[in-house]
Amino acid sequence: MKPDTLILRLSASKLECSYRNESGSPVVRQLTDFAQPGSLCDLPTTDSTLLLLSAEYFYFREVTLPLEGYSLTPQTLSWLTEDTVAENADDLHWTILEREGDSLQLAGIRKAFLTDILQTLHFAGVTVRQAMPEGYGLPYHPETWTLLQQEDHWLMRYAEHKFSVLNTALLEHLLMRNPAQKTLSFNPLPFTHEPTEYLPGQDMLACWHQQAPTAEVNLLHGPFRVRPAVTLVKPALRKIAFCALLLALFAWACVKGFVFWQLSQQNTKLSAQGTALWSHYFPTDKRSSNYKFFFESAAGKTWPDVMSRLSLISQHLNGLPMLKIHQFSYDKDKRTLTLTLKVEDAGQLAQFIQRSRDNFNFSSSPSGSPGLTLLTSEVKP
């Protein structure tokens, strides 16, 4: 708990406020007419306001999840607890106090009550940032009940996350039924209970200042979550932000425009290169686009039919893995085809020349490069 925390404790007819003064000493005030608008504006301004609620407003339940990976939502928490409360579980706001494996410790409070008290305090000038049961201010010891008298009732902490408010008669009956139960009490009991250890008397707010709770509990979640305050921006800052936005948009548009211009220039250059290359090989075809799609048909109309010649050569090379095509060209003026093969077996080369005699009359000559053989053939019709 922060040193500047403003603690509010709601009882049946009054509101107790506690904070530390400039010297660090706790200051406690009691207000009876706190429902009027602005009635709490004189309290110290702080970003940490804690609301303590009596255990009588809560249902404390322990439930077990039915399935591994069970989805925890307000609706599913209501389903898990609907058989354990005397009213409609959907009307309660449930908070998970602790989770250990598949076991959940829950606290439920009426949504309407929590909404009313938060709105009342807000209109009075205080925004609550955290709310929790006031019983967390009592010390906890396993298998021990801790008691604090509040007017004619007793606040009891009987488990780490469970609290109750009892009248004197019910407390006496409960301890008579459990004579060996260890208890810690801040106030003298009006009856005898041997296993009782007495602590120095103090009120609830003093307990909170002296012993901050270790549990990180906050009822204000989900629909009760505190929204961050809206900060108004000065007109000058708005103008600066608007100008910065315009500058960013202008820079973005300039970058996009420059990239588009570069792409356009590259596309124009590539289109010109493609047109020149197409015109060189197919001078009679004046096509200016879609070269890939029409390449095969254009090649078939041009002497020699390159695609059919390559197809025949590939057929003759089937079964001759030691021969690989390195280069293929033709001379239109001399009407000759030139095939350069990568030869790893001279026998397969001779076999290839023999196979292709029906379509070509290849004659071999050295290529000047090791492993390569130059084959020349006149074009047959």
Disulfide bonds with the S-S distance in Angstrom:
none
